[in-house]
Amino acid sequence: MSYSPERLNENHSFDFFDSGEPDLDEWPQKHALQDQNDGKSATHVWTDDGGEYVVGYYTLLPTITRADDGRIFSILRPGKYQGREVAGVLIGKLALDQSLRGGGRGIDLLADAILTASEAMTLIGGRHVLIDPMRDRPRLREWYLEAGFKPIDGSDRLYLDIRD
């Protein structure tokens, strides 16, 4: 079965969603739709065949990296760019139901998140995708690095330059 992301709406259900991470399972039920309605973020979901039950999701939000953010700004700033801020997209949440683990579904969900972020930046501007992997999950951090994200010295945050 192939999955296509769609924007979260009130008809989507997280009732049976189980990523194995309680925080990632509970957050969308309590906050995702309200945050989306408030304009804070946008959550996109994969659903089962019936289109109701969520089997994966990611949440994107705009982010600004400023000159006073230190090393990260010098990495992300375009070559001769004179501004003091660089726009991007933060992947705030990304979770896949345990039933879909294995077979490359996680990388497919990440690719959908990056593609959606890239499309948004094409329309409104931006240069990079950021993610903050869970600190207590070194294997997850390694997975993002293998997927092409790069580390930022002195930070847990990882980045992907969409110009590359």
C-alpha positions as CSV (number, residue, x, y, z in Angstrom):
1,M,0.0,0.0,0.0
2,S,1.2,3.5,-0.7
3,Y,0.5,6.5,1.4
4,S,0.1,10.1,0.5
5,P,0.2,12.9,3.1
6,E,-2.9,15.0,3.7
7,R,-3.4,17.9,6.0
8,L,-4.9,16.9,9.4
9,N,-8.6,17.6,9.8
10,E,-11.2,16.8,12.4
11,N,-12.2,13.5,10.6
12,H,-8.8,11.9,11.3
13,S,-8.5,9.7,14.3
14,F,-5.4,8.9,16.4
15,D,-7.4,6.4,18.5
16,F,-5.3,3.4,17.5
17,F,-2.0,5.2,16.7
18,D,1.0,3.7,18.5
19,S,4.5,4.8,17.6
20,G,6.0,3.4,20.7
21,E,6.7,6.9,22.0
22,P,3.9,8.0,24.4
23,D,4.7,11.7,23.9
24,L,4.4,11.4,20.1
25,D,1.2,9.4,20.5
26,E,-0.5,11.8,22.8
27,W,0.6,15.2,21.3
28,P,-1.5,15.1,18.1
29,Q,-4.6,14.2,20.0
30,K,-4.2,17.1,22.4
31,H,-2.5,19.8,20.3
32,A,-2.1,19.2,16.6
33,L,-5.4,20.4,15.3
34,Q,-5.6,23.4,17.7
35,D,-2.0,24.4,16.8
36,Q,-2.9,24.2,13.2
37,N,-6.0,26.2,13.6
38,D,-4.0,28.8,15.5
39,G,-1.5,29.0,12.7
40,K,1.4,27.7,14.7
41,S,2.1,24.6,12.7
42,A,0.7,22.2,10.1
43,T,0.3,18.5,10.6
44,H,0.1,16.1,7.7
45,V,-1.0,12.5,8.2
46,W,-0.9,9.1,6.5
47,T,-4.1,7.2,7.0
48,D,-5.4,3.6,6.7
49,D,-7.4,2.5,3.6
50,G,-10.6,4.1,5.0
51,G,-8.9,7.5,5.3
52,E,-9.8,7.9,9.0
53,Y,-7.2,6.2,11.2
54,V,-3.8,7.8,11.3
55,V,-0.8,5.5,10.7
56,G,1.9,8.2,10.5
57,Y,2.2,12.0,10.8
58,Y,4.6,14.9,10.7
59,T,4.3,18.4,11.9
60,L,6.0,21.4,10.2
61,L,6.4,24.9,11.4
62,P,8.2,27.9,10.1
63,T,11.5,28.8,11.8
64,I,14.0,31.7,11.6
65,T,17.7,31.2,12.3
66,R,19.2,34.5,13.4
67,A,22.8,35.8,13.4
68,D,22.8,35.7,17.2
69,D,22.1,31.9,17.1
70,G,25.8,31.4,16.6
71,R,27.3,28.6,14.7
72,I,24.1,27.4,13.1
73,F,23.6,30.8,11.4
74,S,27.1,30.8,9.8
75,I,26.4,27.3,8.4
76,L,23.0,28.1,7.0
77,R,23.6,31.7,5.8
78,P,24.0,31.9,2.0
79,G,27.4,32.8,0.7
80,K,27.3,36.6,0.3
81,Y,24.0,37.1,2.2
82,Q,24.0,40.3,4.2
83,G,20.8,39.7,6.2
84,R,20.7,38.7,9.9
85,E,18.0,36.0,9.5
86,V,17.5,32.9,7.4
87,A,14.1,31.3,7.0
88,G,13.5,27.6,7.1
89,V,11.1,24.9,8.2
90,L,11.3,22.8,11.4
91,I,10.1,19.3,11.5
92,G,8.6,19.5,14.9
93,K,7.2,16.0,15.1
94,L,7.5,12.9,13.0
95,A,6.0,9.5,14.0
96,L,5.1,6.2,12.4
97,D,2.8,3.6,13.8
98,Q,4.7,0.5,14.9
99,S,2.6,-1.6,12.5
100,L,4.5,0.0,9.6
101,R,8.0,-0.3,10.9
102,G,10.5,-1.9,8.6
103,G,10.3,-1.9,4.8
104,G,11.4,1.7,4.5
105,R,8.2,3.4,5.6
106,G,10.0,5.7,8.0
107,I,12.2,7.1,5.3
108,D,9.2,7.5,3.1
109,L,7.4,9.5,5.8
110,L,10.5,11.6,6.3
111,A,10.8,12.2,2.5
112,D,7.2,13.3,2.4
113,A,8.0,15.8,5.2
114,I,11.0,17.1,3.4
115,L,9.1,17.4,0.1
116,T,6.3,19.3,1.8
117,A,8.7,21.6,3.5
118,S,10.6,22.2,0.3
119,E,7.4,23.0,-1.6
120,A,6.4,25.5,1.1
121,M,9.8,27.2,0.9
122,T,9.6,27.4,-2.9
123,L,6.4,29.3,-2.4
124,I,7.3,31.6,0.5
125,G,11.1,31.4,0.8
126,G,13.5,29.5,3.0
127,R,16.6,27.5,2.7
128,H,16.8,24.7,5.2
129,V,15.0,22.0,7.1
130,L,15.8,21.6,10.8
131,I,15.0,18.7,13.2
132,D,15.7,18.1,16.9
133,P,15.9,14.3,17.4
134,M,15.1,13.1,20.9
135,R,18.2,13.5,23.0
136,D,17.9,10.1,24.6
137,R,17.7,8.3,21.2
138,P,21.2,8.2,19.6
139,R,20.0,5.6,17.1
140,L,17.3,8.0,15.9
141,R,19.9,10.8,15.5
142,E,22.1,8.4,13.5
143,W,19.1,7.5,11.3
144,Y,18.6,11.2,10.5
145,L,22.3,11.6,9.7
146,E,22.1,8.6,7.4
147,A,19.1,10.2,5.7
148,G,21.2,13.2,4.8
149,F,20.8,15.6,7.7
150,K,24.0,17.2,9.0
151,P,25.0,18.0,12.6
152,I,25.6,21.4,14.0
153,D,28.5,21.6,16.4
154,G,27.4,22.4,19.9
155,S,23.8,21.6,19.2
156,D,21.5,18.6,19.2
157,R,19.7,20.1,16.1
158,L,20.3,18.7,12.7
159,Y,19.9,20.5,9.3
160,L,19.3,19.7,5.7
161,D,20.1,22.4,3.2
162,I,17.6,22.2,0.4
163,R,20.1,23.8,-2.0
164,D,22.2,20.6,-1.9
